[in-house]
Amino acid sequence: MGRRLVLFPLPFQGHLNPMLQLANIMHARGFSITIIHTHFNSPNPSNYPYFTFHSIPDGLLKSQASSSDATALIGLLNINCVAPFQDCLSRLLLQTSEEPIACLVTDILWPFTQAVANSLKLPRIVLRTNSAASSLAFTTLLSLHERGCLSVKGALLCSHLFF
């Protein structure tokens, strides 16, 4: 098995920065790092000269990219990025000049990446970047939802982005 990791951060600062910090740590431990990223809020490759970067189209219009509705934006990205991500990862797996890919590391808010990883028989690890308080709130909401204590019937509550 290779010592090459492919990372796919969500393009928001609270997600992108920790993923790149993890990449730096793993690179210092001897792993080669490939970053797949969207056009939206893409990292600056010159800040990470030892990493390989691959940009994928995200299909966002300027008006969508400037939206203040982060939940809607994440939903759009999860729809728009499926095929470009799978194509990019498939091409990376076919590269014989590079080390084999040992693992895919994705943000928790990229749920579609599990199906892609499964289809390519590639192990996937999820990076979840949130505070202790939001972890507690998430766990409590999930528990309340499972016990039927929440009366909210909105699609967002039952969305795969949150449960």
JODAHU-V453815 format. One record per residue. N is the residue number from 1. RES is the residue in one letter. NEAR is the number of other ideal C-beta (glycine too) atoms within 12 Angstrom. Layout:
n->[N;N]
res->[RES;RES]
near->[NEAR;NEAR]
This chain:
n->[1;2;3;4;5;6;7;8;9;10;11;12;13;14;15;16;17;18;19;20;21;22;23;24;25;26;27;28;29;30;31;32;33;34;35;36;37;38;39;40;41;42;43;44;45;46;47;48;49;50;51;52;53;54;55;56;57;58;59;60;61;62;63;64;65;66;67;68;69;70;71;72;73;74;75;76;77;78;79;80;81;82;83;84;85;86;87;88;89;90;91;92;93;94;95;96;97;98;99;100;101;102;103;104;105;106;107;108;109;110;111;112;113;114;115;116;117;118;119;120;121;122;123;124;125;126;127;128;129;130;131;132;133;134;135;136;137;138;139;140;141;142;143;144;145;146;147;148;149;150;151;152;153;154;155;156;157;158;159;160;161;162;163]
res->[M;G;R;R;L;V;L;F;P;L;P;F;Q;G;H;L;N;P;M;L;Q;L;A;N;I;M;H;A;R;G;F;S;I;T;I;I;H;T;H;F;N;S;P;N;P;S;N;Y;P;Y;F;T;F;H;S;I;P;D;G;L;L;K;S;Q;A;S;S;S;D;A;T;A;L;I;G;L;L;N;I;N;C;V;A;P;F;Q;D;C;L;S;R;L;L;L;Q;T;S;E;E;P;I;A;C;L;V;T;D;I;L;W;P;F;T;Q;A;V;A;N;S;L;K;L;P;R;I;V;L;R;T;N;S;A;A;S;S;L;A;F;T;T;L;L;S;L;H;E;R;G;C;L;S;V;K;G;A;L;L;C;S;H;L;F;F]
near->[12;22;18;30;39;45;46;53;42;40;36;27;16;23;33;30;22;24;39;35;23;31;36;23;18;28;24;13;14;15;27;28;40;38;39;43;40;36;24;29;24;26;33;15;19;10;17;25;12;20;30;28;29;29;24;33;21;33;22;28;14;11;12;22;24;13;18;10;14;22;20;19;30;33;25;25;40;34;21;26;39;26;18;27;39;26;19;33;37;23;20;34;26;14;20;10;10;21;22;22;34;26;32;37;38;38;40;32;33;44;28;30;38;24;20;32;28;15;18;25;15;30;21;30;24;25;32;23;25;20;12;10;10;16;15;13;15;20;18;16;21;18;15;17;22;14;10;10;12;19;9;16;10;12;13;19;19;16;18;18;26;24;20]
